[in-house]
Amino acid sequence: MGFVDNMIKRSRLKSPWIVHFDCGSCNGCDIEVLACLTPMYDVERFGVVNAGNPKHADVLLVTGTVNHRNRHVLKQIYEQMPSPKAVVSIGACNLSGGVFKDTYNVLNGAHTIIPVDVYVPGCPPKPEAIIDGVVQALGVLKAKMGLGPQPAPTYMPGDADGTPDMTPNADSAPEQNPGTPQQNAG
Amino acid sequence: MLTIFSAIGGLILAPLAGGLLTGLDRRITARLQSRIGPPLLQPFYDILKLLGKEPLTTNAWLVFSAYITLISSALALLIFFMGGDLLLLFFVLTVGAVFQVVGAVCVPSPYSNVGAQRELLLMLAYEPILILVFVGFAMCTGSFSIAAVFHLEQPLLLKMPLLFLALGYALTIKLRKSPFDIAASHHGHQELVRGVQTEYSGPYLALIEVAHWLDLILILGLCAMFWHTSFVGMAVLVGASLFTEILIDNITARLTWQWMVQKKSLLLGMGLALVNLLWLYVA
C-alpha cells in the first residue's frame, strides 16, 4: 500500500481544485481570481479546476471583508471541505479588513474565523500573485503530509508585530471569540 | 471460459482507457479554447486525490447510490465485452442512471434536487433513442445478441446510418456534453455546482467519475459496432465520434430542457431513428 499512498500524496499536489468565496468584496479581487482561469494564465495546466463546490474542493480562496453576517457562511464552507485542505486569504480587505479595519461591523480578516495558510496582499493582487499563493498553499499541504520542509510562517503585511492572534496556522485562531472586534477601543 | 477472462481483462483495461480518453478530451478542449490544458494523466491524478480525501457524506443512501452506479456501469461493460444481450445491457445501464437520481434526491440540497429532475428528463431523452438503436441491431442481425453482429459480412453503418446519427445524440447526453449538459453542468461549474454530483465528495465522487469513464467506453464501443469488419474502421468511427462530441461541446451553448426533450432529442433523434427503422423494415 506504500506505493498507492505515495501516488495519492503526489496526486494531491497535482490537482488542487479551488472553491472561491467572496465575503462581500468590491469584486476587484474576484475578477483577478477568475482571470487566472482565462487562456492568458490558464491554471488548468497545473490541474487547478474552479470547482465552485466546497465538497469537491481542496483549496479555499477567500476575498472581501469578513463581517458578522457572513462569518458563519465562511466557517460553514470551510467545514464542508473534506481534509486535506488549505486556505488562501486574498486581498487587503480579507487580510485585515483593509480600509474598513476596526469599523464596527467588520472583523479584521478571515484569519479570525478560520485557520489561514497563505496570505496574498494587494488591492487587488495580480493574478500572478494569486497563482503564487495557491502554489504556496500546495507547499503547506506538502509539509502537512511530511513530504517537504515547513514553509516559513507568513505574516500579514503591516501586522508583523507578532501579536499572537496574527500568527497564521495558529490552531487557536478559530476558537477565539470572533464576535468581538479586537481593537475596537474607541 | 475464454470469453469471461477476456471480458474481465477488458473491464480492468477500460478505466485506464476511459481516463486517458478523458485526459485527451480535456487537452483538446483546452486547445480549442486557445489554452495549453492539463497533462494527459490529469484525470488519474484527480481520481487518486479524491480517493485519498476524507470520506464525508450526508447519509448512507448517497454511498450506496455511488457504489450501485459504479457496479451497474461495470456490469453493463462486462455484458458488452462478453457479447451478451443488448436488452439486458440496456436495463443494467438504466439501473445505474436511476441510482444517480436516487442519490441526488435523497439529500435536501436544492442544487442536487434540480440536477436530479434534469437527469430524469435526460433519461427521457436518450433512453428511447438507445432502445431504437438496439431494435435496429436486432432487425439487422435477427437477434438481440451483441455477438451476432460479428456474423454479418457488411458493416452496420451502411444499413443504419441514421441510427448512428441518432446514437450521437444519446452519446452527447450520456457523456454530459454541452448542448445537453443540463443535469451536471460539467463545464459551467457555477450554475448548478455539478447538479446530481453536488453532494458526493472525496472517494464517492471518485466512484461516480470512474463509472462515467466506463460509460464512455461502453458508448464508444457501441459506436465501434457499426463498423465491425475492420479495426481501422472501428478506430476511425470511434475517433470521429469522440472528436465531433468535443467540438460540439465547445461550440454550442446549453439548451433548455424543453428544447432538448421536445425538439432536439424526441423529434429529431427519434425521427432519424424511426425513418431508419422503417427503411430497414421495407428493404
HADDOCK unambig.tbl for C-alpha pairs under 7 A between the chains (distance, minus, plus):
assign (segid A and resid 8 and name CA) (segid B and resid 48 and name CA) 5.16 0.50 0.50
assign (segid A and resid 8 and name CA) (segid B and resid 49 and name CA) 5.40 0.50 0.50
assign (segid A and resid 8 and name CA) (segid B and resid 52 and name CA) 5.95 0.50 0.50
assign (segid A and resid 11 and name CA) (segid B and resid 45 and name CA) 4.62 0.50 0.50
assign (segid A and resid 11 and name CA) (segid B and resid 46 and name CA) 6.86 0.50 0.50
assign (segid A and resid 11 and name CA) (segid B and resid 48 and name CA) 6.15 0.50 0.50
assign (segid A and resid 11 and name CA) (segid B and resid 49 and name CA) 5.35 0.50 0.50
assign (segid A and resid 12 and name CA) (segid B and resid 49 and name CA) 4.95 0.50 0.50
assign (segid A and resid 14 and name CA) (segid B and resid 45 and name CA) 6.52 0.50 0.50
assign (segid A and resid 15 and name CA) (segid B and resid 45 and name CA) 6.33 0.50 0.50
assign (segid A and resid 15 and name CA) (segid B and resid 46 and name CA) 5.68 0.50 0.50
assign (segid A and resid 39 and name CA) (segid B and resid 34 and name CA) 6.17 0.50 0.50
assign (segid A and resid 39 and name CA) (segid B and resid 35 and name CA) 4.83 0.50 0.50
assign (segid A and resid 42 and name CA) (segid B and resid 35 and name CA) 6.21 0.50 0.50
assign (segid A and resid 44 and name CA) (segid B and resid 37 and name CA) 5.75 0.50 0.50
assign (segid A and resid 44 and name CA) (segid B and resid 38 and name CA) 5.45 0.50 0.50
assign (segid A and resid 45 and name CA) (segid B and resid 36 and name CA) 6.39 0.50 0.50
assign (segid A and resid 45 and name CA) (segid B and resid 37 and name CA) 4.86 0.50 0.50
assign (segid A and resid 45 and name CA) (segid B and resid 38 and name CA) 4.14 0.50 0.50
assign (segid A and resid 45 and name CA) (segid B and resid 39 and name CA) 6.86 0.50 0.50
assign (segid A and resid 46 and name CA) (segid B and resid 38 and name CA) 6.18 0.50 0.50
assign (segid A and resid 47 and name CA) (segid B and resid 38 and name CA) 5.71 0.50 0.50
assign (segid A and resid 47 and name CA) (segid B and resid 42 and name CA) 6.61 0.50 0.50
assign (segid A and resid 51 and name CA) (segid B and resid 189 and name CA) 6.20 0.50 0.50
assign (segid A and resid 52 and name CA) (segid B and resid 189 and name CA) 6.06 0.50 0.50
assign (segid A and resid 52 and name CA) (segid B and resid 190 and name CA) 5.69 0.50 0.50
assign (segid A and resid 52 and name CA) (segid B and resid 193 and name CA) 5.94 0.50 0.50
assign (segid A and resid 53 and name CA) (segid B and resid 193 and name CA) 5.92 0.50 0.50
assign (segid A and resid 55 and name CA) (segid B and resid 199 and name CA) 6.96 0.50 0.50
assign (segid A and resid 55 and name CA) (segid B and resid 201 and name CA) 5.32 0.50 0.50
assign (segid A and resid 56 and name CA) (segid B and resid 201 and name CA) 5.48 0.50 0.50
assign (segid A and resid 56 and name CA) (segid B and resid 202 and name CA) 6.82 0.50 0.50
assign (segid A and resid 82 and name CA) (segid B and resid 53 and name CA) 6.41 0.50 0.50
assign (segid A and resid 82 and name CA) (segid B and resid 54 and name CA) 5.28 0.50 0.50
assign (segid A and resid 82 and name CA) (segid B and resid 56 and name CA) 6.43 0.50 0.50
assign (segid A and resid 83 and name CA) (segid B and resid 53 and name CA) 6.07 0.50 0.50
assign (segid A and resid 83 and name CA) (segid B and resid 54 and name CA) 5.44 0.50 0.50
assign (segid A and resid 84 and name CA) (segid B and resid 53 and name CA) 6.60 0.50 0.50
